[in-house]
């Protein structure tokens, strides 16, 4: 075997060359207008990868055993033009395109930090430390390729500081097993990337989720499959026809035994949280058609899931065998509510004022984080009026005059989700008025 590098074209479909990608998003005119950042990198005491591979090939030719070399990590100097990245849009786990577009602002901010003498900080090798790459093998070409699993922003910063000129970086180099398939290479690299992403505040939720999924982590895989099954997409996930985008995985990203699945999960009657979340997503998809929204966050999802959990699991008393709502009944209420709140008022005698209430109205704010409070202020008193007029007539032994109030067992379960006594007091006021 001859250890030679392919530095020109990707050996696998998920890979993109970092230098070429940078120049696809940064013109020479833009680079010429950048500040004069300094790059203090000096790697003269480290071996260049070309020299390392030359020595390795020499050892092979002399029939020396190189197994120990292939199993170790090596700190080497590598030109950025040699390095490829696994792009999530191509079925990989990383986001080099993001780092060169939206994420570039953070790189510019880092370069433009001021030092004590008021000069620009530029690229400081001590801050960048050592990047990480794997060597993948291409049997067809009998060559190897460097694939970065850590260091997106650092590569962009290095190239910005050098106005797009190919420049060296210091990297940890590890060898894949020669028999590893592309999928196995992605899984191993993604696991390393995902661990790093979890430790770096600069990695956002989408990056962590993508790398966790490609690494085969159970929680990310469960979340991914659940979203796919419900025609919801997130980040770079494939979007089916009519799919809605979820903008945050809060409550879902830790898998089927955690988050909303657990919090609004098994009750005394044995009901599972997955079903509550599924009904919530079903509601959101229908409401989105009414409101014209193409995406939603975790707050509306939690609001509906909490409501399905409390009012479709519990009744007016602790011993009630029939819940306040069956799931289809509560679903119908939510749809009627949003239809009512989004009526066409073009013929109104009071003018054409918009009559809209969207999913985003259920979002948490800096001032109010309680989902229970947001739900109470949104759906009461219409929910009790609706129940009295629509649900009660179908309930046995009901006189048609009563609704459910603050003292009903289901409402008490609902209130239990608010731990702030002051906020809980406001929620009680919102749901009082038992008829």
C-alpha positions as CSV (number, residue, x, y, z in Angstrom):
1,X,0.0,0.0,0.0
2,X,1.2,3.5,-0.8
3,X,0.0,6.3,1.5
4,X,-0.9,9.1,-0.9
5,X,-3.4,12.0,-0.5
6,X,-6.2,12.9,-2.7
7,X,-6.4,16.7,-2.3
8,X,-8.4,17.6,-5.4
9,X,-11.8,15.9,-5.5
10,X,-14.0,14.4,-2.8
11,X,-13.8,10.6,-2.5
12,X,-17.2,10.3,-0.9
13,X,-20.5,12.1,-1.8
14,X,-20.8,13.9,1.6
15,X,-17.5,15.7,1.3
16,X,-16.7,19.3,0.2
17,X,-13.2,20.9,0.0
18,X,-12.9,23.7,2.6
19,X,-10.7,26.0,0.5
20,X,-13.0,25.7,-2.6
21,X,-16.1,26.2,-0.4
22,X,-14.6,29.3,1.2
23,X,-14.0,30.9,-2.2
24,X,-17.5,30.0,-3.4
25,X,-18.8,32.4,-0.6
26,X,-16.1,35.0,-0.5
27,X,-15.1,37.0,-3.6
28,X,-11.6,38.6,-4.0
29,X,-13.2,42.0,-3.9
30,X,-14.8,41.2,-0.5
31,X,-11.5,39.8,0.9
32,X,-9.5,42.8,-0.3
33,X,-11.8,45.0,1.8
34,X,-11.2,43.1,5.0
35,X,-9.2,44.6,7.9
36,X,-5.5,43.8,8.2
37,X,-5.7,41.0,10.7
38,X,-2.6,39.3,12.0
39,X,-2.0,35.6,12.0
40,X,0.6,34.6,14.7
41,X,0.8,31.0,13.7
42,X,4.2,29.4,13.7
43,X,4.3,25.6,13.2
44,X,8.0,25.3,12.4
45,X,8.5,22.8,15.2
46,X,5.9,20.4,13.8
47,X,6.1,17.9,10.9
48,X,4.3,18.6,7.7
49,X,1.9,15.9,6.6
50,X,3.7,15.5,3.3
51,X,6.9,14.6,5.2
52,X,5.0,12.3,7.6
53,X,3.5,10.3,4.7
54,X,6.8,10.2,2.9
55,X,8.4,8.6,6.0
56,X,5.5,6.3,6.4
57,X,5.9,5.1,2.8
58,X,9.6,4.6,3.3
59,X,8.9,2.4,6.3
60,X,6.4,0.4,4.2
61,X,9.0,-0.1,1.5
62,X,11.5,-1.4,4.1
63,X,8.9,-3.9,5.3
64,X,8.7,-2.2,8.7
65,X,5.6,-2.8,10.8
66,X,3.5,0.5,10.8
67,X,0.5,-0.9,12.7
68,X,1.4,1.2,15.8
69,X,1.7,4.3,13.6
70,X,-1.7,3.8,12.1
71,X,-3.4,3.4,15.5
72,X,-1.9,6.6,17.1
73,X,-2.9,10.2,16.7
74,X,-0.4,12.5,15.1
75,X,-0.1,16.3,15.4
76,X,0.9,17.6,12.0
77,X,0.9,20.7,9.8
78,X,-1.7,20.5,7.0
79,X,-2.6,23.0,4.3
80,X,-6.3,24.0,4.4
81,X,-6.5,23.0,0.7
82,X,-5.9,19.4,1.7
83,X,-8.9,19.3,4.1
84,X,-12.4,18.2,3.3
85,X,-15.6,18.4,5.5
86,X,-18.7,16.2,5.7
87,X,-21.6,18.5,4.7
88,X,-25.0,17.8,6.3
89,X,-26.8,18.8,3.2
90,X,-25.0,16.0,1.4
91,X,-25.9,13.4,4.0
92,X,-23.0,14.1,6.3
93,X,-22.8,15.4,9.9
94,X,-21.1,18.8,9.7
95,X,-22.0,22.4,8.6
96,X,-19.2,23.9,6.7
97,X,-21.6,25.8,4.4
98,X,-23.2,27.4,7.5
99,X,-19.8,28.4,8.8
100,X,-19.1,30.2,5.6
101,X,-22.4,32.0,5.5
102,X,-24.5,32.7,8.6
103,X,-21.8,31.5,11.0
104,X,-19.2,33.9,9.4
105,X,-20.5,36.8,11.5
106,X,-19.1,35.1,14.6
107,X,-15.8,34.5,13.0
108,X,-15.6,38.2,12.0
109,X,-16.5,39.2,15.5
110,X,-13.7,37.0,17.0
111,X,-11.1,38.5,14.6
112,X,-12.2,42.0,15.4
113,X,-11.9,41.8,19.1
114,X,-9.7,44.5,20.6
115,X,-6.4,43.8,22.4
116,X,-5.2,45.9,25.3
117,X,-3.3,48.2,22.9
118,X,-6.6,48.7,20.9
119,X,-5.3,46.7,17.9
120,X,-7.4,44.0,16.4
121,X,-6.9,40.5,17.8
122,X,-6.8,38.7,14.5
123,X,-6.0,34.9,14.4
124,X,-4.3,33.7,17.6
125,X,-3.0,30.2,17.3
126,X,-3.1,29.7,21.1
127,X,-6.9,30.2,21.0
128,X,-7.4,28.0,18.0
129,X,-5.3,25.1,19.5
130,X,-5.3,21.9,17.4
131,X,-8.0,21.0,14.8
132,X,-9.0,17.4,14.3
133,X,-9.1,15.3,11.0
134,X,-9.6,11.7,10.0
135,X,-7.9,10.0,7.1
136,X,-10.5,8.1,5.0
137,X,-9.4,5.5,2.5
138,X,-10.6,5.3,-1.2
139,X,-10.0,1.8,-2.5
140,X,-10.8,2.7,-6.1
141,X,-8.1,5.4,-6.3
142,X,-5.9,3.7,-3.7
143,X,-5.6,7.1,-1.9
144,X,-6.5,8.8,1.4
145,X,-8.4,11.9,2.1
146,X,-8.3,14.3,5.1
147,X,-11.8,14.9,6.6
148,X,-12.2,17.4,9.4
149,X,-14.5,16.6,12.3
150,X,-13.7,19.6,14.4
151,X,-12.8,23.2,13.5
152,X,-15.3,24.8,11.1
153,X,-15.1,28.3,12.4
154,X,-11.3,28.1,13.0
155,X,-10.8,27.3,9.3
156,X,-12.9,30.2,8.2
157,X,-11.1,32.6,10.6
158,X,-7.7,31.4,9.3
159,X,-8.7,32.0,5.7
160,X,-10.3,35.3,6.4
161,X,-7.1,36.5,8.3
162,X,-5.0,35.4,5.2
163,X,-7.5,36.9,2.7
164,X,-8.3,33.5,1.2
165,X,-4.8,32.4,0.6
166,X,-4.1,28.7,1.2
167,X,-2.5,28.5,4.6
168,X,-1.4,25.8,7.1
169,X,-3.2,24.7,10.3
170,X,-2.2,22.4,13.0
171,X,-4.3,19.2,13.3
172,X,-4.7,15.9,15.1
173,X,-4.6,13.2,12.4
174,X,-6.2,9.8,12.9
175,X,-6.5,6.9,10.5
176,X,-9.7,5.1,9.7
177,X,-9.5,1.4,9.2
178,X,-8.9,0.7,5.6
179,X,-12.0,-1.5,5.4
180,X,-14.4,1.2,6.8
181,X,-17.3,2.1,4.5
182,X,-18.4,5.7,3.9
183,X,-21.3,5.1,6.4
184,X,-18.9,3.8,9.0
185,X,-16.5,6.7,8.5
186,X,-19.4,9.2,8.9
187,X,-20.6,7.4,12.1
188,X,-17.2,7.4,13.7
189,X,-16.4,11.0,12.7
190,X,-19.9,12.2,13.7
191,X,-19.5,10.6,17.2
192,X,-16.3,12.6,17.7
193,X,-17.9,15.7,16.3
194,X,-21.0,15.3,18.4
195,X,-19.0,15.0,21.6
196,X,-17.1,18.2,20.7
197,X,-20.3,20.0,19.8
198,X,-21.8,19.2,23.2
199,X,-18.8,20.8,24.9
200,X,-18.7,23.9,22.7
201,X,-21.2,26.7,23.4
202,X,-20.5,27.9,19.8
203,X,-22.2,24.8,18.4
204,X,-25.9,25.5,17.9
205,X,-28.7,23.0,18.4
206,X,-29.0,22.1,14.7
207,X,-25.3,21.2,14.5
208,X,-25.5,19.1,17.6
209,X,-28.6,17.3,16.4
210,X,-27.2,16.6,13.0
211,X,-23.9,15.2,14.3
212,X,-25.6,13.2,17.0
213,X,-27.9,11.6,14.4
214,X,-25.1,10.8,12.0
215,X,-23.2,9.3,14.9
216,X,-26.1,7.0,15.6
217,X,-26.8,8.3,19.1
218,X,-30.0,6.7,20.4
219,X,-31.7,10.0,21.5
220,X,-31.0,11.8,18.2
221,X,-32.1,8.8,16.1
222,X,-35.3,8.4,18.1
223,X,-36.1,12.1,17.7
224,X,-35.3,12.1,14.0
225,X,-37.5,9.1,13.3
226,X,-40.3,10.5,15.3
227,X,-40.2,13.8,13.3
228,X,-40.0,11.9,10.0
229,X,-43.0,9.7,11.0
230,X,-45.1,12.9,11.7
231,X,-43.9,14.7,8.5
232,X,-42.0,17.4,10.5
233,X,-38.5,18.4,9.5
234,X,-35.7,20.2,11.3
235,X,-32.5,21.8,10.0
236,X,-31.2,19.8,7.1
237,X,-33.6,16.9,7.4
238,X,-35.4,16.0,4.2
239,X,-38.9,17.7,4.0
240,X,-41.7,15.6,2.6
241,X,-44.6,17.1,0.7
242,X,-46.5,19.5,3.0
243,X,-44.0,19.1,5.9
244,X,-43.8,21.7,8.6
245,X,-40.6,23.0,10.0
246,X,-39.9,22.8,13.7
247,X,-37.5,25.5,14.8
248,X,-36.5,24.1,18.2
249,X,-36.2,20.5,19.5
250,X,-36.6,21.5,23.1
251,X,-38.6,18.7,24.7
252,X,-37.9,16.2,21.9
253,X,-34.1,16.0,21.3
254,X,-33.4,13.7,24.2
255,X,-35.4,10.8,22.9
256,X,-38.6,8.9,23.6
257,X,-37.9,8.4,27.4
258,X,-37.3,12.1,28.2
259,X,-38.6,15.6,27.6
260,X,-42.2,16.0,26.7
261,X,-42.6,12.2,26.2
262,X,-41.8,11.7,29.9
263,X,-43.2,14.9,31.3
264,X,-46.5,14.5,29.7
265,X,-46.3,10.7,29.6
266,X,-47.6,7.8,31.5
267,X,-50.5,8.5,33.9
268,X,-52.5,6.4,36.3
269,X,-54.5,5.1,33.3
270,X,-51.3,4.0,31.5
271,X,-51.4,6.5,28.7
272,X,-48.2,7.2,26.9
273,X,-46.6,10.6,26.2
274,X,-45.9,9.8,22.6
275,X,-49.6,9.7,21.8
276,X,-50.0,13.2,23.4
277,X,-47.2,14.6,21.4
278,X,-48.5,13.1,18.2
279,X,-51.9,14.6,18.8
280,X,-50.2,17.9,19.4
281,X,-48.4,17.7,16.1
282,X,-51.6,16.7,14.3
283,X,-53.2,19.8,15.8
284,X,-50.3,22.1,14.9
285,X,-50.3,20.9,11.2
286,X,-54.1,21.6,10.9
287,X,-53.9,25.0,12.6
288,X,-50.9,26.0,10.4
289,X,-53.2,25.5,7.4
290,X,-55.6,28.0,9.0
291,X,-53.0,30.6,10.0
292,X,-50.7,30.1,7.0
293,X,-47.6,29.4,9.1
294,X,-44.8,27.3,7.7
295,X,-42.9,26.7,10.9
296,X,-43.5,26.5,14.7
297,X,-41.4,26.3,17.9
298,X,-41.4,24.1,20.9
299,X,-43.7,26.4,23.0
300,X,-46.9,25.7,21.0
301,X,-45.9,22.0,20.9
302,X,-45.6,21.9,24.7
303,X,-48.8,23.9,25.2
304,X,-50.9,21.5,23.2
305,X,-49.2,18.4,24.6
306,X,-49.7,19.6,28.1
307,X,-53.4,20.2,27.4
308,X,-53.9,16.8,25.8
309,X,-52.1,15.2,28.8
310,X,-54.2,16.9,31.5
311,X,-57.6,17.1,29.9
312,X,-57.6,13.8,28.0
313,X,-56.2,11.8,30.9
314,X,-58.2,13.2,33.9
315,X,-61.8,14.0,34.6
316,X,-63.8,16.2,36.9
317,X,-62.9,14.1,40.0
318,X,-60.0,11.8,40.8
319,X,-62.3,8.8,40.4
320,X,-63.8,9.9,37.1
321,X,-63.6,7.2,34.5
322,X,-64.3,9.6,31.7
323,X,-61.8,12.4,31.0
324,X,-62.9,16.0,30.5
325,X,-62.2,15.6,26.7
326,X,-61.5,12.6,24.5
327,X,-58.6,13.4,22.2
328,X,-60.7,14.0,19.1
329,X,-63.0,16.3,21.1
330,X,-60.1,18.4,22.3
331,X,-58.6,18.4,18.8
332,X,-61.9,19.7,17.5
333,X,-62.0,22.5,20.1
334,X,-58.5,23.7,19.1
335,X,-59.5,23.8,15.5
336,X,-62.7,25.7,16.2
337,X,-60.8,28.0,18.4
338,X,-58.3,29.0,15.7
339,X,-61.0,29.2,13.1
340,X,-62.9,31.6,15.4
341,X,-59.8,33.6,16.1
342,X,-58.9,33.9,12.4
343,X,-62.3,34.8,10.9
344,X,-62.5,36.7,7.6
345,X,-63.6,40.2,8.8
346,X,-63.5,41.8,5.3
347,X,-67.3,42.5,5.6
348,X,-67.2,43.8,9.1
349,X,-69.1,47.0,9.8
350,X,-66.2,48.0,12.1
351,X,-63.6,48.1,9.3
352,X,-61.2,45.6,7.9
353,X,-59.1,45.1,11.0
354,X,-57.1,41.8,10.9
355,X,-58.5,39.1,13.1
356,X,-55.6,36.7,13.5
357,X,-54.2,34.5,16.2
358,X,-51.3,32.4,15.2
359,X,-49.3,29.5,16.7
360,X,-46.5,31.9,17.5
361,X,-48.9,33.6,20.0
362,X,-48.2,30.6,22.2
363,X,-44.5,31.2,22.3
364,X,-42.7,31.8,25.6
365,X,-41.3,35.3,26.2
366,X,-38.6,36.7,28.3
367,X,-41.2,37.9,30.8
368,X,-43.3,34.8,30.8
369,X,-41.9,31.3,30.6
370,X,-44.9,29.4,32.1
371,X,-46.6,27.3,29.4
372,X,-49.5,26.7,31.7
373,X,-50.1,30.4,32.1
374,X,-49.8,31.0,28.4
375,X,-52.4,28.2,27.7
376,X,-54.8,29.5,30.4
377,X,-54.7,33.1,29.2
378,X,-55.2,31.8,25.6
379,X,-58.0,29.2,25.9
380,X,-60.1,30.3,28.8
381,X,-63.0,31.0,29.1
382,X,-63.8,29.7,25.5
383,X,-62.8,26.1,26.4
384,X,-65.3,25.9,29.2
385,X,-68.0,27.5,27.1
386,X,-67.3,25.1,24.3
387,X,-67.3,22.1,26.6
388,X,-70.7,23.1,28.1
389,X,-72.3,23.6,24.6
390,X,-70.6,20.8,22.7
391,X,-69.3,18.1,24.9
392,X,-71.6,18.1,27.9
393,X,-74.8,17.1,26.0
394,X,-73.0,13.9,25.0
395,X,-72.0,13.0,28.6
396,X,-74.3,10.7,30.6
397,X,-75.9,12.1,33.8
398,X,-75.1,15.7,32.9
399,X,-77.7,18.4,33.3
400,X,-76.3,20.6,30.5
401,X,-75.7,23.5,32.8
402,X,-72.4,22.8,34.4
403,X,-68.9,23.0,32.9
404,X,-65.6,22.2,34.5
405,X,-64.0,24.7,36.8
406,X,-60.8,25.4,38.8
407,X,-61.6,22.7,41.4
408,X,-62.0,19.9,38.8
409,X,-59.3,17.2,39.1
410,X,-58.0,17.8,35.5
411,X,-57.6,21.5,36.1
412,X,-55.7,20.7,39.3
413,X,-53.3,18.5,37.3
414,X,-53.0,21.4,34.9
415,X,-52.1,23.8,37.7
416,X,-49.5,21.4,39.1
417,X,-47.3,22.1,36.1
418,X,-46.8,25.7,37.3
419,X,-44.4,25.9,40.3
420,X,-44.4,29.6,40.8
421,X,-47.1,30.5,43.5
422,X,-47.6,34.0,42.1
423,X,-48.0,32.9,38.5
424,X,-50.3,30.0,39.6
425,X,-52.5,32.5,41.3
426,X,-53.0,34.3,38.0
427,X,-53.7,31.0,36.2
428,X,-56.4,30.2,38.8
429,X,-58.1,33.6,38.1
430,X,-58.0,32.8,34.4
431,X,-59.7,29.4,34.7
432,X,-62.2,30.4,37.4
433,X,-65.8,31.2,36.6
434,X,-67.3,27.7,37.0
435,X,-70.8,27.7,35.6
